[in-house]
Amino acid sequence: MDKKIKKGMVCSLVLSGIFILFLLSGCAVPKNMAGWFPPWDFGQRDCGLEDKDTMSSASCIRHCEDVDSMYHKACYLQKRKKHRLAIEEFKKIIRVDPLYVKAYNGMGVSCDLLGDFTRAMESYKKAVMLNPGLDYAWNNLGYSCLLQGDLDSAIDAFQKAVTLNGRDKRYYNNLGLAYARKGCFALAFTKFKMGGNDAQACLNIGRCYYRNGLYERARRNFAKAFALNSSLRNARIGMKAAEALAGISQPSTIAAPAPPSE
């Protein structure tokens, strides 16, 4: 009976650990880290015309309004997870205006979410080719690479996003996530600190250790995060889960049998 109880407790801990792993690191990045960045700004585009011809200017304004209205619709569909419909709308925009860079970025996001990584990469690359200074498109390109396991390309793209816009701390967190996936935990922690405060950095690196099965390191970082900020509920939950899994993941000590008597 004791063995059955012990076995049940171990299974319970393992299942709890799996649940916590999904909660803390799961399929998506943690809340303070960023995945894709669809730009939800619906402002008018600059047509780049002077007031030389009133009729042509009016025509350009109508064109911009029409394309922006189409973009608004595509983003509306994307927000509601109707990605196939959103992609069709983004395609319509590109047919009308092949230089409408935000449509390429938006199409890339929906393609990634549908698992069509090839088309997503093509879309992001077109976006950054048209506008190399588009930080969120570089970030999205990096996240697509991360999803595909191309960590070096992800790091390069996230670094470009950080260089272009060092004010957006979410880019640092994505860069830290890529370094952690590569096993460069010290570099990852540095980037996490640049993307937030010490408590959040400890929580994020704890998640990364947890995901890699380094439960004792995860426990220490969750504990430090909770000590720095006791309102971080996930740090407390992670600390308990990592402590439990660290205990059962260690090889048990088995006493050697006594030598046979002469």
VOKE-433640 format. One line per field, with one value per residue (C-alpha): residue number from 1; residue in one letter; x, y, z. Coordinates in steps of 0.2 Angstrom, whole numbers. Layout:
# VOKE-433640
k [NUM, ...]
r [A, ...]
u [X, ...]
v [Y, ...]
w [Z, ...]
# end
This chain:
# VOKE-433640
k [1, 2, 3, 4, 5, 6, 7, 8, 9, 10, 11, 12, 13, 14, 15, 16, 17, 18, 19, 20, 21, 22, 23, 24, 25, 26, 27, 28, 29, 30, 31, 32, 33, 34, 35, 36, 37, 38, 39, 40, 41, 42, 43, 44, 45, 46, 47, 48, 49, 50, 51, 52, 53, 54, 55, 56, 57, 58, 59, 60, 61, 62, 63, 64, 65, 66, 67, 68, 69, 70, 71, 72, 73, 74, 75, 76, 77, 78, 79, 80, 81, 82, 83, 84, 85, 86, 87, 88, 89, 90, 91, 92, 93, 94, 95, 96, 97, 98, 99, 100, 101, 102, 103, 104, 105, 106, 107, 108, 109, 110, 111, 112, 113, 114, 115, 116, 117, 118, 119, 120, 121, 122, 123, 124, 125, 126, 127, 128, 129, 130, 131, 132, 133, 134, 135, 136, 137, 138, 139, 140, 141, 142, 143, 144, 145, 146, 147, 148, 149, 150, 151, 152, 153, 154, 155, 156, 157, 158, 159, 160, 161, 162, 163, 164, 165, 166, 167, 168, 169, 170, 171, 172, 173, 174, 175, 176, 177, 178, 179, 180, 181, 182, 183, 184, 185, 186, 187, 188, 189, 190, 191, 192, 193, 194, 195, 196, 197, 198, 199, 200, 201, 202, 203, 204, 205, 206, 207, 208, 209, 210, 211, 212, 213, 214, 215, 216, 217, 218, 219, 220, 221, 222, 223, 224, 225, 226, 227, 228, 229, 230, 231, 232, 233, 234, 235, 236, 237, 238, 239, 240, 241, 242, 243, 244, 245, 246, 247, 248, 249, 250, 251, 252, 253, 254, 255, 256, 257, 258, 259, 260, 261, 262]
r [M, D, K, K, I, K, K, G, M, V, C, S, L, V, L, S, G, I, F, I, L, F, L, L, S, G, C, A, V, P, K, N, M, A, G, W, F, P, P, W, D, F, G, Q, R, D, C, G, L, E, D, K, D, T, M, S, S, A, S, C, I, R, H, C, E, D, V, D, S, M, Y, H, K, A, C, Y, L, Q, K, R, K, K, H, R, L, A, I, E, E, F, K, K, I, I, R, V, D, P, L, Y, V, K, A, Y, N, G, M, G, V, S, C, D, L, L, G, D, F, T, R, A, M, E, S, Y, K, K, A, V, M, L, N, P, G, L, D, Y, A, W, N, N, L, G, Y, S, C, L, L, Q, G, D, L, D, S, A, I, D, A, F, Q, K, A, V, T, L, N, G, R, D, K, R, Y, Y, N, N, L, G, L, A, Y, A, R, K, G, C, F, A, L, A, F, T, K, F, K, M, G, G, N, D, A, Q, A, C, L, N, I, G, R, C, Y, Y, R, N, G, L, Y, E, R, A, R, R, N, F, A, K, A, F, A, L, N, S, S, L, R, N, A, R, I, G, M, K, A, A, E, A, L, A, G, I, S, Q, P, S, T, I, A, A, P, A, P, P, S, E]
u [0, 14, 22, 5, 3, 21, 19, 3, 11, 25, 13, 3, 19, 24, 6, 7, 24, 17, 3, 15, 26, 12, 7, 24, 32, 19, 16, 17, 29, 26, 15, 29, 37, 31, 26, 20, 17, 3, 2, -15, -12, -25, -19, -19, -3, 7, 4, 20, 12, 13, -3, 2, -14, -30, -38, -23, -22, -40, -38, -23, -32, -47, -34, -26, -43, -49, -33, -33, -51, -46, -32, -43, -55, -40, -34, -52, -52, -35, -39, -54, -43, -51, -34, -38, -50, -38, -24, -36, -39, -20, -18, -31, -22, -6, -14, -20, -4, 11, 21, 9, 22, 10, 0, 15, 18, 0, 0, 15, 7, -8, 2, 13, -3, -9, 8, 12, 30, 36, 24, 26, 45, 42, 30, 41, 56, 46, 41, 59, 65, 52, 56, 72, 68, 52, 57, 41, 43, 60, 53, 40, 53, 63, 48, 44, 62, 61, 45, 55, 70, 82, 89, 104, 92, 80, 94, 99, 82, 78, 94, 89, 73, 82, 94, 80, 69, 78, 64, 52, 57, 48, 61, 74, 63, 61, 80, 82, 70, 80, 97, 89, 82, 100, 106, 115, 107, 118, 116, 97, 96, 105, 93, 78, 85, 86, 68, 61, 65, 76, 61, 53, 70, 72, 54, 58, 75, 67, 54, 68, 77, 61, 57, 74, 72, 84, 73, 84, 90, 72, 68, 81, 76, 58, 62, 72, 58, 45, 57, 59, 41, 28, 14, 21, 10, 18, 34, 27, 18, 34, 45, 34, 33, 51, 55, 44, 51, 69, 67, 60, 72, 87, 93, 88, 101, 101, 111, 123, 120, 130, 144, 140, 147, 162]
v [0, 12, 9, 13, 29, 34, 30, 40, 55, 55, 54, 68, 79, 75, 79, 95, 99, 97, 108, 121, 120, 124, 138, 146, 143, 133, 136, 154, 166, 173, 188, 201, 194, 198, 187, 195, 214, 217, 236, 242, 260, 265, 282, 289, 286, 300, 300, 310, 323, 341, 352, 353, 345, 346, 331, 320, 324, 320, 304, 299, 303, 292, 278, 280, 280, 264, 255, 260, 254, 237, 236, 240, 226, 214, 218, 217, 199, 195, 201, 189, 174, 173, 172, 164, 178, 191, 184, 186, 204, 208, 200, 212, 227, 221, 220, 238, 244, 233, 245, 245, 237, 235, 222, 211, 211, 208, 193, 186, 186, 177, 165, 161, 158, 146, 137, 142, 148, 148, 161, 171, 172, 178, 191, 198, 198, 208, 220, 224, 225, 239, 247, 241, 253, 244, 237, 227, 218, 213, 207, 197, 189, 184, 176, 166, 160, 156, 145, 136, 133, 144, 152, 161, 170, 174, 182, 192, 199, 203, 212, 223, 226, 232, 242, 251, 254, 252, 259, 244, 232, 218, 216, 213, 200, 191, 192, 185, 171, 166, 166, 155, 143, 142, 138, 155, 158, 172, 182, 178, 185, 201, 204, 200, 213, 226, 221, 224, 224, 212, 202, 200, 195, 181, 175, 174, 165, 153, 149, 145, 134, 125, 122, 114, 103, 113, 112, 117, 133, 137, 135, 147, 160, 159, 161, 176, 183, 180, 188, 204, 205, 195, 199, 188, 173, 163, 165, 157, 143, 140, 139, 125, 115, 117, 111, 96, 91, 94, 82, 68, 71, 67, 49, 40, 34, 15, 6, -7, -25, -32, -44, -62, -69, -81]
w [0, 4, -13, -21, -11, -15, -33, -34, -25, -38, -53, -45, -44, -62, -68, -58, -65, -83, -79, -72, -87, -98, -87, -85, -102, -112, -131, -130, -123, -105, -103, -102, -118, -135, -149, -164, -166, -178, -180, -175, -180, -193, -197, -215, -226, -233, -252, -254, -266, -267, -271, -290, -296, -285, -295, -293, -275, -271, -281, -270, -254, -260, -264, -247, -238, -248, -244, -226, -224, -231, -219, -205, -210, -212, -194, -187, -194, -188, -170, -170, -176, -193, -201, -218, -221, -215, -226, -241, -236, -235, -252, -259, -251, -259, -276, -275, -267, -268, -257, -242, -230, -215, -226, -228, -209, -205, -217, -210, -192, -198, -208, -193, -183, -196, -196, -214, -209, -227, -232, -216, -218, -236, -230, -216, -228, -240, -226, -220, -238, -242, -225, -216, -201, -197, -179, -176, -193, -188, -171, -180, -192, -177, -168, -184, -184, -166, -169, -182, -171, -181, -166, -174, -187, -173, -162, -177, -181, -163, -161, -176, -168, -152, -162, -171, -156, -139, -130, -132, -118, -126, -139, -126, -118, -135, -138, -120, -124, -140, -130, -117, -130, -137, -119, -117, -100, -94, -109, -108, -90, -96, -109, -97, -85, -99, -103, -86, -67, -57, -51, -68, -75, -62, -66, -84, -82, -70, -83, -96, -83, -79, -98, -99, -84, -74, -59, -45, -54, -59, -40, -35, -48, -44, -25, -29, -40, -26, -13, -24, -28, -18, -29, -43, -41, -55, -46, -30, -40, -50, -35, -27, -43, -47, -29, -31, -48, -42, -28, -39, -54, -43, -44, -28, -16, -15, -2, -9, -4, 10, 4, 6, 22, 22]
# end
